[in-house]
Amino acid sequence: LIGKAPPAITVAKWVKGEPLTELEKGKVWVIDFWATWCGPCKAAIPHLSKLAKEHAGKVEVVGISISERQKDPTDTAYIELVQQFVDKQGERMDYRVAVDTPDKRMHTAWFKPTGTGGIPTAWIIGQDGIVAWTGIGEPAVVQRIVEALLAGKFDPKEEARHQQELEATAKQRAEADIAKARASDKGTDEKFP
């Protein structure tokens, strides 16, 4: 994904802002995959609005609602629910927003390939129109990468190394926590079979 052009944007409906047909070069694009039921996604909304406002004309944020609940693959009632959610947000959600298609085209072409397995997931496309980064859309990380791109200082190899270090540290912490839990649980299985 990194270093390549992003896939086409194919949505069921644009629920806020002008419909988007292509990602204009010369700007940094943050494509945020979220859902109305996702707490961390909702928490990120004001941060994304602030990012877009602080860098107006240089950064465009696009929210794509995915993974909304459907009764079956033909159910489109979720589109109206997303519309209502976005309308209720008002200026708090101050960027373009679209809803994935019932057959989940954005989920398949954009979200799945990132391998994050969760939302919010963000794609950041550089001014050259090429994917610079994909990952969990934690606001501080998104902001750091956007600002590095704007300053001309983003290095995808350095970012990959940084992410590997973070993952290794997290794995070590998890392994230590598991070992500690196992040590304190000695005898639990015998007491409570």
N, C-alpha and C positions, 0 to 999 in steps of 0.2 A: 504493500500500500504506500509506504513512505517512498517519496521520490517519483511517484507516478501521478498522472492526472486522475482526479476523482471521477467516479461514475456519474451518469446523468441523474438529475433530480426528477423523480417521478412520484407525484403525490396525488392524493384523492381530492384535496381542497386546500387552498390558501385561506386560513382563517384570520390572518392579520397581515397587513402590509401588502405591497404590490407583489403579484406573482413573479417568480424568478424562473428565468429560462436558461440562464448560464451564470457562472461565477466570473464576474468581471476581474480581469487582471489588473494589478496595481493596488489591490486592496488585500488585506488579510481577512479571511473568512473563517468564522467559527460556526460549524454545523453541530448543533447540540441535539442529541437524541434523548428524549425524555418521555414521561407519561404522567397523566393526571393523578394517578394513584401513588406515585413515587415521591416519598418524603425528601430524599436528597435532591431530586430534580427540582422540586418546588422551592427548596432552600436556595438553589443556585440561580433562580430567576432574577432576583434583584441585582446579583453580582454581574450577570450577563448584560442586563440593561445598563448598569453603570459602566461596564467595559465599552459597550457600543457608544454610549454618550460621551465618555472621556476621549474616545478616538474617532469621533464622527468624521466621516469622509475617508477614513483610512482603514477602519475595521467594520465589518458587517457581521452581525449575529443572526443566525437562522435557527429557529427551534423546529424540530421535526418530531411530532408526537408518534411514538411507535408502541407496540405491545399493549394497546388498549383492549379491554375485554370485548369479545364478540361471541354471540351465541353459536355462530357457524361462519364459515368463510364468506358467505354472501351478506352477512349482517353489516349494515352501514350506520346503525344508530349511534355508534361511538363517535362518528364525525360531529354530530350535533352536540354531544356531551363535551367534546374538546372545544368546540366553538363557544359554548357557554362558559367553560372554565377560563378560556383566554379572555373573553369579554369581561368577566368578573375581575380579572387581574388588572385591567386598565393600563395605566402608565407604569405599573410595577413590572409588567412584561412588555417592554418598549422596544420590540424588534419583530422582524418577520417571523410568522409561525405557519406551519403547514401540518397536515395530517397524512399519515401513511395510507396507502391504498388497502382495500379489504384483503387483497392477496399478498400484502406485506412486501411490496417491491423495495421500499427503502430499507426495511429490516434485512432483507436478503442481500441487497447489493452494497449497502453501507455498513449497517450495524454488525451483522454476523462476521464479516471478514476481519473485524478488529480483534476478535477473540476475547473481548473484555468480559462477556457474559453478564454484564449488568449495566444499568443506567443510573445516572447520566453517563453517556459516552459522547466524547467530542472528537470531531475531525477538525484540524486546523490546516487551512490551505494558505500557502504563502502568496505574496504579491505576484509571483511568477506563474500562479495557477496550478502549482504542484503540491501534493500532500506533504506537509512538513511533519505532522504528528497526529497520532490517534491514541486514545486512551480514556480512562475514566475521567469524566469532566469535572474534576474537583476545581472549584473556582480559583484558588491560588495558583495551581499548576497551569490552568488555561491562561490566566493573566500573565504569568511569568513567560510563557512561551510566546504569547502574542507580542508582548513588549520586546522580547529578544528579536523576534522577526522584524518588528517595526524599526528597531535600532540597527538591523543588519548584522546581528551578532548570534543568530541561532545556528547551532551546529547539530544536525541530526545524529551524528555519530557520538558526540559528547552527551547528548540527551539520552541516547540508548544506553551508554555506559552508566550514566547517572541512574537511570531506571533499574538497570541490573543490580547496582549497588543497593538501592532501596529495597528491591525484592529479596536480595540475599540477607540483608539485615532483618527484614520482616520474617523470613523463613527461620533464621537463627532464633529470633524472639519466640516464634511459635513453637519451635522444637524445645526450647528451654521451658516454656510454659507447660507443654505437654509432659515433659519429664518431671517437672515439679508436681503437677497434678497427679501423675501416676504414683509418684513417691508418697504423696499424702493420702492416696486412696488404697494403700496396701491393706488388705483385709476386708475391704468393702464388699467385694464379690462373695467372700465367705459369709459375712454377716447378713447380706441381703441378696440371696441367690436369685 
